[in-house]
Amino acid sequence: MKFLDEVDLKVQSGDGGKGIVAWRKEKFVPKGGPSGGDGGDGGSVYVEADENLYTLMDLSHNKNVFAEDGEPGGRREQKGASGDDVTIRVPPGTVVKDRHTGETLGEVIENGQRICIAEGGEGGHGNAYFKASTNQTPRHAEPGEPGEERELTFELKLMADVGLVGFPNAGKSTLVSALSAAEPEVADYPFTTVSPQLGMIYVSEFETFVMADIPGIIEDAHEGRGMGVEFLRHIERTSVLLFVIPITADDLGEEYRKLVHELASYDADLMDKPHLVALSKIDVLAPDERDLLPDVVASEFPDDVPLLPISAAADEGLEALTYALYEKVSAARSDSSTASTQA
């Protein structure tokens, strides 16, 4: 399935139906009064989160979305039928912005959450509405209000428990493949992953978490270099960060500091998230060197950052990594639940 995380759409809510001028004409009602009904309301355009969707691909097939206009009012004060609403279904984590101003109109996070992005116009009043003691025979009615027309950008921010952070070819895709059923393209060259991948990690039958393989970050990604900003925004909604640094890197500590710089430059709050470092590709080392690796490189990293040597290809250290991540995820979920209860 192709992943698509940004789509531009034009939406148009329905116009309100016009009110009408009409008069009562019953046989035994002399000098019948006004009976023109109000027009129906125009349909609105809504966005609703659907947990069965994972990409914005469906929206790319229809770039124009229109709701129905309201019907005109009828005789005998009958209100016109309202236009049908239109609901655009999107994955949870979708943000809707005005395409021209960049203003955020809303976002849907929980399954079933629904927001209105273009409200239908109200139906106009018929002449019966204007009858009063000082005006027994009103001869005017209102047109319906026009609907709203908007050009919007839909952005999807992945919602995952763990976000993988690393430069291209760090071994992130191989790690997701080894831990889950996800099958991102894997090869020994940079930028193999060009779209985010999600993997479900099973700790036990009833204990799971979702891992997001974010495409490789490059230096100055926070300034938009490469596809940096497009990818960095997916990290915002993850609870835990896993930095993946291959032990084949020239300077492990410097690579970590560069990654931290890119994240902090994009959003300083990202580094408040709990994070760990996976030292990948340890299968290139001799067995006795692997055991000593954390102690040898510890001075290159902050004291409070756990270092976990792994080899996804050789299936080494993955169980310890899984449990360490789940411990962080569980704590983050507990903190989130407590905050929601107190809110």
N, C-alpha and C positions, 0 to 999 in steps of 0.2 A: 504494500500500500504506500503510495507516495505521500510524503508529509508536506503539508502546506500550513504556514503559520501566520500569513498576512494576506488579506484580501480587501480590495476596495469595492464598495457597493454603492449604488444609488437607490435610495428608498423614497417612496412617495405614499403618504397616507391619503385616505379618501376625502374628497370634498363633502361637506354637508349638503343634504338635499334642500331644495328651495321650498319655502312655505308657499301656499297658494291663496288666491282670493276666490272665495266661493260663497254661495248663499243658500240658505235653506229653501227648499221648493216643495215641501210636503203639501198635499192637496188641501188640508184643513188648517194650515198655518199661514194666515195672511201676513204680509209684510215680513217674511222670514228674515231672520238675522244672519250675521256672518257665520260661515261654517268651514272656512278654509283651514286645513290641518297643517301642522308643523312638518318640516322635512326631517328625514332620518339622519342620524349622525354618520359621518364617514368612518370607515374602518381604520383602525390604528395598526401600527407595525411594532411587533414585540420581538425581543430576543430572549430565548430560553435555553438554559444549560441542560444538556442531555449527556448523561454519563456513558452512553453507548457510542459516542462520537469521540474521535481522537485527533482529528485534523479538520482544517477548514476547506478541504478539497471540494466538498459538495457546493460551497458557495461560489466557487470559481466558474460553475457552469451557467449561472444566471446572475449577471451583474446588475440587473434592474428588478426591484421588488416593488410591486404596487398593491395597495389595499383598495377595496371597492368603495365607490362613492355611495353616499346615502341616497335613497329614493325621494322624490318630491312628496309633499303632503297630499292628502286626498280630501274629498268632500266629507261632510258630516264629522269634521274635526279629526279625521283619521291621520295619525302620524305615519309618515313614510317609513319604510323598512330601513334599518341601519345597514351600512355596508359591512361585509365580513372582514374581521381582523386577519392579519397575516402574522404567523409566528415563524421566525428564523431560528432554527435549532443549531446550537453550536456546542463544542466541547466545554466542560467546566474550565475556568481559567481564561475565558475570552474577554478582552477589553474592547469597548467600542469608543472610537474617537472621531471627532469632526475632522474630515480629511484636510480641510484648508487651515483651520486654526490650531489643530492639535489638541483641542479641549477634550478631556475625557468625559463622555456622556454617562458611562456606567460600566460595570463589569458583572459577570455572573460566575460565581464560584461553586455554589452548592447545586447538586442535581435538582432540577425543577425550578431553580431561581429564575425569575422573569422580570424584565424591565421593558418599559415602553421607550422606543427611540424616535417615534414619529406619531404624534397624536392626531386622530382624525378630526376633521372640522365639525363643528356643531351644526345641526340642521337649522334652517331659518324658520322663524315663526310665521304661521299663516294668519289671515286677517281675524280669525276668531280670537286669537290671543290678545288683540288690541281693543276688543270691545270693552267699553267703560260707560259709566253713567253720563259722561260728557261726550261720548262718541259711540253712538249705537250702531253706526254703519261704517266701520273702518274699511277703507278701500285700498289698503296697501298690505303687502307681505314682504318678508325679508328673504334675500338670497341666502343660501347656506354659506358657512365660513369655508374658506379654502383649506385643504389639508397642508401638511408640512412636507417640503421636499428637501432632502438632505443627501450630501455626498459623504460617506463614512468610510473609515478604515477599521477593519476587524483585526485585532492582534491576539494571537494565542500564546499565553505563557504556560508552559508545561507545569503540571502540579505533580510533583514527585517528592518522596521522602528524602532521597539522597541524590545530589547532583555531582557528577564527575567533572573535575576541573583538571585540565592539563594541556600542554602544547601538542600539536599534531604528532601522531605516531608514538604516543606515550604508552599505548597498550590499553586504552580505555574500552574500545569496542571488543577486544578479546576478553577483557574482564567481564563485561556485561554478558557476553555469550557463555562464558564459563559458569557464571552464577545463576543465569536465568534461561528462559526459553527464547529470549530475543535472539535474532539472527542478523545483526548489522553486518555490512560488508567489511571484511577484514583483509588487510594486505599490508605489506611492509613498505608503505610509502605514505607521506603526509597527506592529510585531507581525505582519507578514505571515507570518513563519516562526514557527509555534507548536509545532513538533517538530523535533528535530535531523535534518539531511540529510547524507548521505554522498556524496562525489563522488570518482571515480578520476581522478587527474591523470596524463597520459602525458607524460613528458619525452622519451622515445624509445620504440622498440618494446619494449625490455626494461627500461626504467627508469620506475617509477611510484611514486606515493605517494597516500595517501588523505587527503582533506580533509573535515573535519566543520564544517558550518555550524551553530553553536550559536545558538538563538534569542536575540534581543536582550536584553542585560543592562540592568537599570534600577538606579538608585541604591538602596543598602541591600538589594540582592539577597542578599547574604551573610547577612542577618537573616531571609530567607524572604519578603521583599516580592515581590509578583508570583509568578512561578514560579521565582524566583532559584536556590534551593538545588537544585531538581530539575534545572535546566539546568547549573549550575556543576559538578556532579559529573561531567558528561561531559567536561569539560576535563582532569580529573585524569590520564587515561591517554593524552593526546596527547603527542607528543614535542616539538613546536615550536608556539609560539603566534604567530598573526598578528593584530595589532591593526588593525582597519579603522576609519579615522577620515575622515569626509568633509571636504573642504576648505571646505564650506559651514558647518561648525560655527562657533559664535561665538568659541571659544577652543580651538585645536587642542591646545595643551599641557595645558590644564585638563581636556579630555576624556580625554586619555591618562592623566593622573594619577588621575582618578576611576575609570577602568577598572582600573588597577593596584591602587588601594585596594580595590575590590570583590574582586578575585582574592586579594590578600594577606590580606584579612580572613577569607575563606573558608578558605584554606590557604596559609600563608606559603611553602611549598615550591614553589607554582606559579610564582612569579617567579624561581625558579632555572632554569626551562626557557629554552632559547634562544628569543628572540622578535624579530620585526621589526614595522615599522609600514608599512601600506599607506595612503597618502593618496589616498582614492578621490574619484571624481566630478570629476577635473581637466578634463573636457571643458567645464565651465562657464567655464574660463579661456581667455584668448587664448593662441595657440601660444607666443609669446615669454615669457609669464608662467609657463607650465608648466615650461619648462626651468630657470627660476630658483627654483622653489618649494622644493626641498630646502634650498638655501642660505638662503632667506628665513626659513624656520621652524626651522632647525636648532637655534637657541638655546632652543627650547621643549621639546626632548627630550634625554635623556641622550646623551652622546657615543658610547657603544658600541651604540646602537640604530640599525640601518640604516633609512633612510627611502626608500620607493619610491613615487613618484607613479604612479597608475594611473587608467584609466577602462575599466571593464568594458564599458560601453555603446559606447564608441568603439574598443575593442580597442587601447588604448594602454598600454604598460608591462607588459603581461601576460607576455610572454616573459621579460623580465628578472626579474619577480617569480617566475615558475615556477622558473627556474634558481637564484635566491637561496634559495627554500624548499627545493629539492631538495638543495642543498649543506648546509643545516642538518640536514635529515632524514637524509642519508647519514652525517653526523658523529654524530648521535644513535644511529643504528643500529649504527655501528662501536663506540661507547662501550658500548652495551648488550651487544653480542656479546663484547667484551673482558671485561666484568664477569661475564657468564655463564660464560666459560671459566675465570676465576680463582676462581669460587665453588666 
